[in-house]
Amino acid sequence: MSTMIQHDYRGVYHFSPREKWMNDPNGMVFFNGEYHLFYQHHPSGMKWGPMHWGHAVSKDLVGWEELPIALAPDELGMIFSGSAVVDWHDTTGFFGGEPGLVAIFTHHLEREGTSPLQTQSLAYSKDAGRTWIKYAGNPVLKHDSFVDFRDPKVFWHAEQGRWVMIVACGQTVCLYHSPDLKSWTFASEFGDGIGFHGGVWECPDLFPLPVDGDAAKTKWIMLVSIGDSPDYPEGSRTQYFTGEFDGETFVPDAHSQIVRWLDYGRDNYAGVSWSDVPAEDGRRLFIGWMSNWKYANLTPTEGFRGAMTVARELTLRTLSDGSAAVIQHPVRELAAARVPLVTLQNATVAEAQAALAGLRLESYELRAEAAPGSSFAFRVRAGGGAETIVGVDASLSQAYVDRSNAGLNEFHAQFGGRHAAKLEAGGAAEVSHDLTILVDRASVEAFANDGQAILTDLIYPNADAAGLSVTGDEGLVFASLAVYALKPPAGGSV
């Protein structure tokens, strides 16, 4: 007689649905003091299936309250990915002159004997997102030739005084504009001869960011997620382009001729940014689906499958080669969940190891800073012969996550491995050897070089794998080292 050991892989501070399948984040919008997160959801299965929009809200981007399903399949098809906006000036006429929420999404209709039909449709809410009414005139946008025509991201372009949609079209993205979200005019297409094409293009986003915090210097960022292909071990991942946008056409800059990835781990996909974050806040906020189509349907969770990354703040930094690179940091609100456990300054590796040796932790944040040129590594979720190694290798100028021996990995041959991100200098400054590691029950997220090198990886350790240790170069001194347990405030659920 054998006993099956159950593992709790639900994150303490990462959102997952209470039950069943979840993938792409959808419809992220801020309205009436709430951050809305919709998501691709199969409410009756543990694998991808008939897609609905699940729904959760948060006051602080850390604790989430799951709400009833927002959108369900209908005669026009499943509810695929899309976005949501606040129609502040009632351009749609849905709200009697008041502001309200509008969701713009893809209807995916399976058709016997031919390819599926993908069209863009609307739904609107008059009660802050609690209930939704599908527009009677759906779909509002069709295409005669694209088989893959999905994932509309819509935003208000103030200079042109109209809505803009960016939508994935197989191996490119198309841009449209509209006065009212109902009638759309084609503007341009982008993607031929540029970027990575080893998979279908999905879940685009387009938004401006100031360069180095200077509002007088702004670039537009285009995100494009790339679906899994058996030809590439990385699986699904997200690339980005920098350039200019005039309301109709995106013109990439010279640095976009080189493929650049948003994340060099394996598990940050289909992420897009929140709409309508107040101007006084001013941040570009982002969240991604923490999985990979290589193995998303196979991960060893029980009762639910799928999680989101932590919410992140995106900025632009000029690197030494002159390029503007997307920088990521965990949202500042996460600091409210910290419970200090270790705080060291000017500590040798031996002193740091002595402070860490007695800790037994599942979910926490570790922040370390060492002198440039230093190599060091933390072994997290260690025990029972397993460990995940997260570190900085100065000889290779890399940050890395090694999950080769992190725990369960037999569910897919390509799950294990070491993933690395290059540390690149900013402007005239040298590379900084700081590292922030967010560890949860089934994930690690590493932010190195002040948010320039990012790695997000799922892990599936045993519950008793709760040890933490450090190694480093002889003579290395950590200028600072801190460990915090992370416990989201009461009132919401993740």
Secondary structure, DSSP 8 states (H G I E B T S, - for coil): -----------SSS---SSEEEEEEEEEEEETTEEEEEEEEETT-SSS-S-EEEEEEESSSSSBEEEEEEE--BTTBEEEEEEEEEETT-TTS-STTS-EEEEEEEEEE--TTS--EEEEEEEEESSTTSS-EE-TT--SB--SS-S--EEEEEEEETTTTEEEEEEE-BSSEEEEEESSSSS-EEEEEE-TTSS--SS-EEEEEEEEEEETTEEEEEEEEEEEEE---TT-TT-SEEEEEEEEE-SS-EEE-GGGGS--BS-SSS--EEEEE-B---TTT--EEEEEES--TTTTTT---SSEE--B---EEEEEEE-TTS-EEEEEEE-GGGGGGEEEEEEEEEEEHHHHHHHHTT---SSEEEEEEE-TT--EEEEEEEETTEEEEEEEETTTTEEEEE-TTSS--TT-TTS--EEEEE----TTS---EEEEEEEETTEEEEEETTTTEEEEEE----TT--EEEEEE-TT-EEEEEEEEEE---TT-B-
